[in-house]
């Protein structure tokens, strides 16, 4: 085979390989939809994060607006510090409400942001004041059973009276 | 009877010493290849010729098997996920399993049997027909002229082939899940993009393929260079290349996976 045709084929091969990498990065991966460069960092204190993990999505009205980048434990307040990067295209008021929600009954957990009415917006390094912890199923069942039991005993008492 | 036992122990010891000796020789050979690869990178046309033989000629097998692996993943993923009403997550499953494991591993296995064996046979036959000795007589270093270009061509083409494998596999999954079965196209892509992280999944997959490329081609060129200069020796070396590099790929994959994906918590 001639050198020129061989060079042509190798060039095509390398181009196709790099094209495949681009497809993987942009179409399959999240590089096209969300990049870490133009984002701002916000911290939220949660009493209980349940099963939230790093890289979990941050959603508002169901749309992914950012990602959880780090989860730490604060020994000052004894609660969890969740650090999230939010795309700088989306500005949120200072009194935004952050809660840990679950997609579906047994799906993954994510942070849901509900915008407040404040004029000032969250900036890089700000802390979200209003947070709502994850619903822990065991605690809910425990509360439910406790309520049932106390209802039952109170109704017994009323019967006696 | 005791003599037999002694002979048995001796043969085991001989094998162990022999394999350790070969490992040392292989490491020395690998270092020598790296040191002498300066000239081959300088004369890049040598590498381009080898890229044609290892990369371009492996394209068809890589693309066809990538397509079919993706299609099978689409079918099987749909079959299982549908039970939980999560069939729109089939894109996520196809993409993650291709990017993290199947793309790098299967394409490296195919590459080892398609290109690695060819490299070994070529170098081994060059040795058997005394072409390497003739080069040395002409003061041409066979490691710099024959071994290093093949090594670098393999190292360059492996990540590209694996990327093509994964990309066409994702489209194979798309073909089956969206066009044949009728999963919603929007949720197929958007769930995939939501779950696949560029740094965590794509880059780690590329690192894996680079490691596999180095391992496979290093084994292939060493086995070729070390082959006994007979027809039997070359065939044995070719077999050893495929066996050793397949085992090396799977072993390295376990080690790399345990470093890279240890849960996201």
Interface residues (C-beta under 8 A of the other chain):
Chain A: X1 X3 X6 X7 X9 X10 X12 X13 X14 X16 X17 X18 X19 X20 X21 X23 X24 X25 X27 X28 X29 X30 X31 X32 X33 X53 X54 X55 X57 X64
Chain B: X45 X48 X49 X51 X52 X55 X56 X59 X95 X99 X157 X159 X160 X161 X163 X164 X166 X167 X168 X170 X189 X192 X193 X194 X196 X197 X198 X200 X201 X202 X206 X264 X265
